[in-house]
Amino acid sequence: MLETSPLAVPFPEMPDIDGVTLRLAHARYKDWDRADLTFVALEEGTHVAGVFTRNICCSTEVEMGREQIKQGQARGLIVNAGNANAFTGARGREAVEAIMAQVSDYLECPKERVFVSSTGVIGVPLPKDRAEAGVRSILTASPCSWRDAAQAITTTDTFPKGATASAIVDGRSITLSAIAKGSGMIAPDMATMLGYIFTDAAIAPAFLQQLLSDANSGSFNCITVDSDTSTSDTVLLFATGKAGNAPLTSYDDPGADAFASALKQVCEDLAHQIVRDGEGASKFIAVQVSGAVDNASARQIGLAIANSPLVKTAIAGEDANWGRVVMAVGKAGQPADRDQLAIRFGNQWVAREGRAIDDYDEALATAHLKQPEVEIGVDIGLGDGRATVWTCDLTHGYISINADYRS
């Protein structure tokens, strides 16, 4: 059992979402005594949007999900933990199709409206017999809590992750409740590990997709733990429409901005929790880049800094080695000018215009790095582009967890 991350946050009180029912079961995809199968039943009329990994070696679940999402409708979700079912060929696909058929028969809906996700070890086919037995037991299981569902989808996570928000849309109060998992193999490319967001708002499918893509770009796609993009990354947003508001169709509709803000809040909250649970992490790091030629360039520079093993180990050792930040900016492949660059740790500027600041007090910078939450600021000095990327430090704990991952 992994020790809980020192950066963990408590699981929030999360309201139920009308039209959403959660259930758990023990499929025993690994040698453990815990729930590892999650079923979410969604009432008729639920719309869905999704973002998926662009990893070329993706799982069957991702491959099928990309096609399913185009029809915009959902009735069920099954999440398997302990087995990624990626790189498993026809056997893996057969297991997913069997799961979809079982659930669709139970819900009396087209199988394309049943979404499946799997997470865990790559290269091991999902055992079809265990999958079918697990689904049989879960379809009639008692409803469970958000916390229990969040715990069941985890693998190397040390704490369950949940977030909630609300907004006023068309004069009605709407709610969002969401869960996610992720700790290692985090460098999202469209999504991050597994994340599921549920709302009772009524939203047209095309606009729901736009809302999720926009929220994803500034949250899940701005975090990194280890620069590795998973084969299974998936984020799905389900809207049951039970709140009774006039369906949102564009940002011009009243309440659309309020919903978008609430969705962004939920996505950012979950993304931060994933970084806080980074394997072996002891520091939560915000990399703030300004002065880039545009926002996209700022994000790329931020990721270059956040993904640098030298930067991450320096933060782990509480060493204010700003030269490593200079290196990371220089390797990002983005416009930068060494002699206009400025760098800070917390509020302490340490370098400007191509050299160390004359009265730079390294003790102040080091004091900041001793805190559990660290801020690195970089001003490129070329334009108005800005972005924030979140990461964690790199410690011996990361090596220990991943060296023993299949044991």
C-alpha positions as CSV (number, residue, x, y, z in Angstrom):
1,M,0.0,0.0,0.0
2,L,1.5,3.3,-1.1
3,E,1.7,6.1,1.5
4,T,-0.6,9.0,0.9
5,S,1.0,11.9,-0.9
6,P,2.1,14.7,1.4
7,L,0.4,17.0,-1.1
8,A,-3.0,15.2,-0.9
9,V,-6.2,17.2,-0.5
10,P,-9.4,15.9,1.2
11,F,-12.2,14.4,-1.0
12,P,-14.9,17.0,-1.2
13,E,-18.6,16.7,-0.4
14,M,-20.1,16.1,-3.8
15,P,-23.9,16.3,-4.6
16,D,-25.6,13.7,-6.6
17,I,-26.4,14.4,-10.3
18,D,-29.9,13.7,-11.4
19,G,-29.8,11.0,-14.1
20,V,-26.5,9.5,-12.8
21,T,-26.2,6.2,-10.8
22,L,-22.9,4.8,-9.6
23,R,-22.1,1.2,-8.8
24,L,-19.0,-0.9,-7.9
25,A,-17.9,-4.5,-8.2
26,H,-14.8,-6.7,-7.7
27,A,-13.6,-8.0,-11.0
28,R,-10.1,-8.8,-9.6
29,Y,-8.1,-7.7,-12.6
30,K,-5.1,-7.7,-10.2
31,D,-4.2,-9.7,-7.1
32,W,-5.9,-7.2,-4.7
33,D,-9.0,-7.2,-2.5
34,R,-10.7,-4.0,-3.6
35,A,-13.4,-2.8,-6.0
36,D,-11.8,-2.3,-9.4
37,L,-14.9,-2.1,-11.6
38,T,-17.1,1.0,-11.8
39,F,-20.5,1.3,-13.6
40,V,-22.3,4.5,-14.2
41,A,-25.8,4.3,-15.5
42,L,-27.0,7.4,-17.4
43,E,-30.7,8.1,-18.1
44,E,-32.0,8.4,-21.6
45,G,-31.3,11.7,-23.3
46,T,-27.8,12.1,-21.8
47,H,-25.3,13.9,-24.1
48,V,-21.6,13.2,-24.1
49,A,-18.3,14.8,-25.2
50,G,-14.8,13.5,-24.9
51,V,-11.1,14.1,-25.4
52,F,-8.7,11.2,-25.9
53,T,-5.0,10.6,-26.0
54,R,-3.2,11.0,-29.3
55,N,-0.7,8.3,-28.4
56,I,-0.4,6.1,-31.5
57,C,-0.3,2.9,-29.4
58,C,-3.6,3.7,-27.8
59,S,-5.9,1.1,-26.3
60,T,-9.0,-0.4,-27.9
61,E,-11.2,1.5,-25.5
62,V,-9.7,4.8,-26.7
63,E,-10.0,3.8,-30.4
64,M,-13.6,2.8,-30.0
65,G,-14.4,5.8,-27.8
66,R,-13.2,8.2,-30.5
67,E,-15.8,6.8,-32.9
68,Q,-18.6,6.5,-30.3
69,I,-18.2,10.1,-29.2
70,K,-19.3,11.3,-32.7
71,Q,-22.9,10.2,-32.0
72,G,-23.1,12.4,-28.9
73,Q,-25.3,10.1,-26.8
74,A,-24.5,8.0,-23.8
75,R,-26.3,5.6,-21.5
76,G,-23.5,3.9,-19.6
77,L,-19.9,3.9,-18.6
78,I,-17.7,1.0,-17.4
79,V,-14.2,1.6,-16.0
80,N,-11.8,-1.2,-15.4
81,A,-8.8,-0.6,-13.1
82,G,-5.6,-2.7,-12.9
83,N,-5.4,-3.6,-16.6
84,A,-5.0,-1.0,-19.4
85,N,-6.0,-3.5,-22.1
86,A,-3.6,-1.7,-24.4
87,F,-1.5,-3.4,-27.0
88,T,-3.6,-6.6,-26.7
89,G,-4.9,-7.1,-30.2
90,A,-8.1,-8.9,-31.0
91,R,-8.4,-10.5,-27.6
92,G,-8.6,-7.0,-26.0
93,R,-11.2,-5.8,-28.4
94,E,-13.3,-8.9,-27.9
95,A,-13.4,-8.2,-24.1
96,V,-14.5,-4.6,-24.7
97,E,-17.2,-5.6,-27.1
98,A,-18.5,-8.2,-24.7
99,I,-18.7,-5.6,-21.9
100,M,-20.5,-3.2,-24.2
101,A,-23.0,-5.9,-25.2
102,Q,-23.8,-6.9,-21.6
103,V,-24.4,-3.4,-20.5
104,S,-26.4,-2.4,-23.6
105,D,-28.6,-5.4,-23.2
106,Y,-29.3,-4.4,-19.6
107,L,-29.9,-0.7,-20.4
108,E,-31.8,-1.6,-23.6
109,C,-29.8,0.8,-25.7
110,P,-27.4,0.6,-28.7
111,K,-24.0,-0.7,-27.6
112,E,-22.4,2.4,-29.1
113,R,-23.9,4.4,-26.2
114,V,-21.8,2.4,-23.6
115,F,-18.3,3.8,-23.1
116,V,-15.5,1.7,-21.7
117,S,-12.2,2.7,-20.1
118,S,-9.4,0.7,-18.8
119,T,-6.2,1.6,-16.8
120,G,-3.3,-0.3,-15.5
121,V,-0.6,-2.6,-16.9
122,I,-0.1,-2.4,-20.7
123,G,0.2,-5.5,-22.8
124,V,-2.0,-7.9,-20.8
125,P,-5.4,-8.7,-22.4
126,L,-8.4,-7.9,-20.3
127,P,-9.6,-11.4,-19.1
128,K,-12.9,-11.9,-20.8
129,D,-14.3,-14.3,-18.2
130,R,-13.5,-11.9,-15.3
131,A,-14.9,-8.9,-17.3
132,E,-18.2,-10.7,-18.0
133,A,-18.5,-11.9,-14.4
134,G,-17.7,-8.5,-13.1
135,V,-20.3,-6.8,-15.3
136,R,-22.9,-9.4,-14.2
137,S,-22.4,-8.5,-10.6
138,I,-22.2,-4.8,-11.0
139,L,-25.4,-4.3,-13.0
140,T,-27.5,-5.0,-10.0
141,A,-25.1,-3.8,-7.2
142,S,-26.3,-1.2,-4.8
143,P,-25.5,2.5,-5.7
144,C,-22.3,3.8,-4.2
145,S,-20.8,7.2,-3.3
146,W,-18.7,9.5,-5.4
147,R,-15.7,8.8,-3.1
148,D,-16.1,5.1,-3.5
149,A,-16.3,5.4,-7.3
150,A,-13.2,7.7,-7.3
151,Q,-11.3,5.1,-5.3
152,A,-12.3,2.2,-7.5
153,I,-10.8,3.8,-10.7
154,T,-7.3,4.3,-9.2
155,T,-4.1,2.4,-9.8
156,T,-1.0,3.9,-8.2
157,D,-3.0,6.9,-6.9
158,T,-2.5,7.5,-3.2
159,F,-5.8,9.4,-2.7
160,P,-9.2,9.5,-4.5
161,K,-9.8,12.7,-6.6
162,G,-13.1,14.5,-6.9
163,A,-14.3,18.1,-7.7
164,T,-17.6,19.8,-7.8
165,A,-19.0,23.2,-8.9
166,S,-22.3,24.9,-9.6
167,A,-23.6,27.7,-11.8
168,I,-26.9,29.5,-12.7
169,V,-28.1,28.7,-16.2
170,D,-31.4,29.9,-17.6
171,G,-32.4,30.9,-14.0
172,R,-31.8,27.4,-12.8
173,S,-29.0,26.0,-10.5
174,I,-27.0,23.4,-12.3
175,T,-24.3,21.2,-10.8
176,L,-21.2,19.5,-11.9
177,S,-19.6,16.5,-10.0
178,A,-16.4,14.8,-11.3
179,I,-13.8,12.2,-10.5
180,A,-10.4,11.4,-12.0
181,K,-7.4,9.1,-11.6
182,G,-3.8,9.7,-12.4
183,S,-0.4,9.7,-10.7
184,G,2.2,8.5,-13.2
185,M,2.5,8.4,-17.0
186,I,1.2,12.0,-17.0
187,A,1.9,14.3,-19.9
188,P,-1.5,14.8,-21.5
189,D,-2.0,15.1,-25.2
190,M,-5.7,15.9,-25.5
191,A,-6.6,14.5,-22.0
192,T,-5.1,13.1,-18.9
193,M,-5.3,9.6,-17.6
194,L,-9.0,9.1,-16.8
195,G,-11.5,11.8,-15.9
196,Y,-15.3,11.7,-15.8
197,I,-17.4,14.9,-15.4
198,F,-21.2,14.7,-14.9
199,T,-23.7,17.6,-15.0
200,D,-27.5,17.9,-14.9
201,A,-27.4,20.8,-17.4
202,A,-29.0,20.6,-20.8
203,I,-26.3,21.2,-23.5
204,A,-26.3,20.4,-27.2
205,P,-23.7,17.8,-28.1
206,A,-21.6,20.0,-30.4
207,F,-21.4,22.8,-27.9
208,L,-20.7,20.2,-25.1
209,Q,-17.7,19.1,-27.1
210,Q,-16.5,22.7,-27.6
211,L,-16.8,23.4,-23.9
212,L,-14.8,20.3,-22.9
213,S,-12.1,20.9,-25.5
214,D,-11.7,24.5,-24.3
215,A,-11.6,23.6,-20.6
216,N,-9.2,20.7,-21.3
217,S,-6.7,23.0,-23.1
218,G,-6.0,25.1,-20.0
219,S,-6.2,22.3,-17.4
220,F,-5.5,18.7,-18.2
221,N,-3.3,19.7,-21.1
222,C,-1.2,21.9,-18.9
223,I,0.0,19.4,-16.4
224,T,2.9,16.9,-16.5
225,V,4.4,14.5,-14.0
226,D,6.9,12.6,-16.0
227,S,6.5,13.6,-19.7
228,D,5.0,10.2,-20.7
229,T,1.7,10.3,-22.6
230,S,-0.5,7.4,-21.7
231,T,-2.1,4.9,-24.1
232,S,-5.4,5.3,-22.3
233,D,-5.9,9.0,-21.6
234,T,-9.6,9.8,-21.6
235,V,-11.8,12.6,-20.3
236,L,-15.6,12.3,-20.8
237,L,-18.2,14.9,-20.0
238,F,-21.8,13.7,-19.6
239,A,-24.8,16.1,-19.5
240,T,-28.1,14.5,-18.4
241,G,-30.3,17.6,-19.1
242,K,-32.3,17.0,-15.9
243,A,-31.9,20.5,-14.6
244,G,-34.5,21.6,-17.1
245,N,-32.8,24.7,-18.5
246,A,-33.1,25.7,-22.1
247,P,-30.4,23.7,-23.9
248,L,-27.1,25.6,-24.3
249,T,-26.0,25.7,-27.9
250,S,-23.3,28.4,-28.0
251,Y,-21.3,30.8,-25.9
252,D,-23.9,33.4,-26.9
253,D,-26.7,31.7,-24.8
254,P,-27.4,33.2,-21.3
255,G,-25.6,31.2,-18.7
256,A,-23.1,29.6,-21.1
257,D,-20.2,31.6,-19.7
258,A,-21.2,30.7,-16.2
259,F,-21.3,27.0,-17.1
260,A,-17.9,27.2,-18.9
261,S,-16.4,28.9,-15.8
262,A,-17.7,26.1,-13.6
263,L,-16.4,23.4,-15.9
264,K,-13.0,25.1,-16.1
265,Q,-12.9,25.2,-12.3
266,V,-13.7,21.4,-12.0
267,C,-11.1,20.5,-14.7
268,E,-8.4,22.6,-13.2
269,D,-9.1,21.3,-9.7
270,L,-8.8,17.6,-10.9
271,A,-5.7,18.4,-12.9
272,H,-4.0,19.9,-9.9
273,Q,-4.9,16.9,-7.8
274,I,-3.3,14.6,-10.3
275,V,-0.1,16.6,-10.1
276,R,-0.3,16.6,-6.3
277,D,-0.4,12.8,-6.4
278,G,2.5,12.6,-8.9
279,E,4.4,9.4,-8.1
280,G,6.9,10.2,-5.3
281,A,6.1,13.9,-5.4
282,S,6.9,16.2,-2.5
283,K,6.5,19.6,-4.2
284,F,3.6,21.0,-6.3
285,I,5.2,23.3,-8.9
286,A,3.5,26.1,-10.9
287,V,5.6,27.3,-13.9
288,Q,4.4,30.7,-15.0
289,V,5.6,31.9,-18.4
290,S,5.0,35.4,-19.7
291,G,6.4,37.6,-22.4
292,A,6.3,34.8,-25.1
293,V,5.4,35.5,-28.7
294,D,2.0,33.9,-28.1
295,N,0.2,31.7,-25.7
296,A,1.0,28.5,-27.5
297,S,4.7,29.3,-27.4
298,A,4.4,30.1,-23.7
299,R,2.8,26.7,-23.0
300,Q,5.6,24.9,-24.9
301,I,8.3,26.7,-22.9
302,G,6.4,26.0,-19.7
303,L,6.3,22.3,-20.5
304,A,10.0,22.2,-21.4
305,I,10.8,23.5,-17.9
306,A,8.2,21.3,-16.2
307,N,9.4,18.2,-18.0
308,S,13.1,18.8,-17.3
309,P,14.5,16.1,-15.0
310,L,17.3,18.5,-14.0
311,V,14.8,21.2,-13.0
312,K,12.5,18.7,-11.2
313,T,15.4,17.1,-9.2
314,A,16.8,20.6,-8.3
315,I,13.4,21.5,-6.8
316,A,13.3,18.1,-5.0
317,G,16.7,19.0,-3.5
318,E,15.6,22.6,-2.8
319,D,18.4,23.9,-4.9
320,A,17.8,27.3,-6.5
321,N,19.7,26.3,-9.6
322,W,18.2,28.8,-12.1
323,G,20.7,27.8,-14.8
324,R,18.7,24.6,-15.3
325,V,15.6,26.8,-16.1
326,V,17.7,28.7,-18.6
327,M,18.7,25.4,-20.2
328,A,15.0,24.3,-20.4
329,V,13.9,27.5,-22.1
330,G,16.7,27.2,-24.6
331,K,15.8,23.7,-25.6
332,A,12.0,24.3,-25.9
333,G,12.3,25.1,-29.7
334,Q,10.4,28.4,-29.2
335,P,11.4,32.0,-29.9
336,A,13.6,33.3,-26.9
337,D,16.4,35.8,-26.4
338,R,19.0,34.9,-23.8
339,D,19.7,38.6,-23.1
340,Q,16.0,39.4,-22.5
341,L,15.2,36.5,-20.2
342,A,14.2,37.0,-16.6
343,I,13.7,34.2,-14.0
344,R,12.3,34.1,-10.5
345,F,11.6,31.6,-7.7
346,G,8.5,32.7,-5.8
347,N,8.7,36.5,-5.6
348,Q,12.6,36.5,-5.7
349,W,13.9,37.5,-9.1
350,V,17.2,35.7,-9.6
351,A,18.3,36.5,-13.2
352,R,17.5,39.2,-15.7
353,E,18.9,40.3,-19.1
354,G,21.2,37.3,-19.5
355,R,22.9,37.2,-16.1
356,A,22.3,36.9,-12.4
357,I,20.9,39.9,-10.6
358,D,23.7,41.7,-8.7
359,D,21.9,41.8,-5.3
360,Y,20.3,38.3,-5.7
361,D,19.8,36.7,-2.3
362,E,19.9,33.0,-2.9
363,A,18.8,32.3,0.7
364,L,15.4,33.9,-0.1
365,A,15.0,31.7,-3.2
366,T,16.0,28.6,-1.2
367,A,13.5,29.4,1.5
368,H,10.8,29.4,-1.1
369,L,11.9,26.1,-2.5
370,K,11.5,24.6,1.0
371,Q,7.8,25.1,0.8
372,P,5.4,22.3,-0.4
373,E,4.1,24.6,-3.2
374,V,6.7,26.2,-5.5
375,E,6.4,28.9,-8.2
376,I,8.9,29.3,-11.0
377,G,8.4,32.5,-13.1
378,V,9.9,33.1,-16.5
379,D,9.6,36.3,-18.6
380,I,10.7,35.7,-22.2
381,G,10.6,39.5,-23.0
382,L,9.3,39.1,-26.6
383,G,5.6,39.5,-26.5
384,D,2.3,39.1,-24.7
385,G,2.0,35.3,-24.7
386,R,1.5,33.7,-21.3
387,A,0.7,30.3,-19.8
388,T,0.8,28.3,-16.6
389,V,1.9,24.7,-16.5
390,W,1.7,22.6,-13.3
391,T,4.1,19.8,-12.4
392,C,5.8,18.1,-9.4
393,D,9.4,17.3,-8.4
394,L,11.2,14.2,-9.2
395,T,12.3,12.1,-6.2
396,H,13.6,8.6,-5.4
397,G,10.0,7.7,-4.8
398,Y,9.2,7.9,-8.5
399,I,11.9,5.3,-9.3
400,S,10.8,3.0,-6.5
401,I,7.1,3.0,-7.5
402,N,7.8,2.4,-11.2
403,A,10.5,-0.2,-10.7
404,D,8.0,-2.3,-8.7
405,Y,4.9,-1.5,-10.7
406,R,4.2,-5.0,-12.0
407,S,5.3,-6.8,-8.8
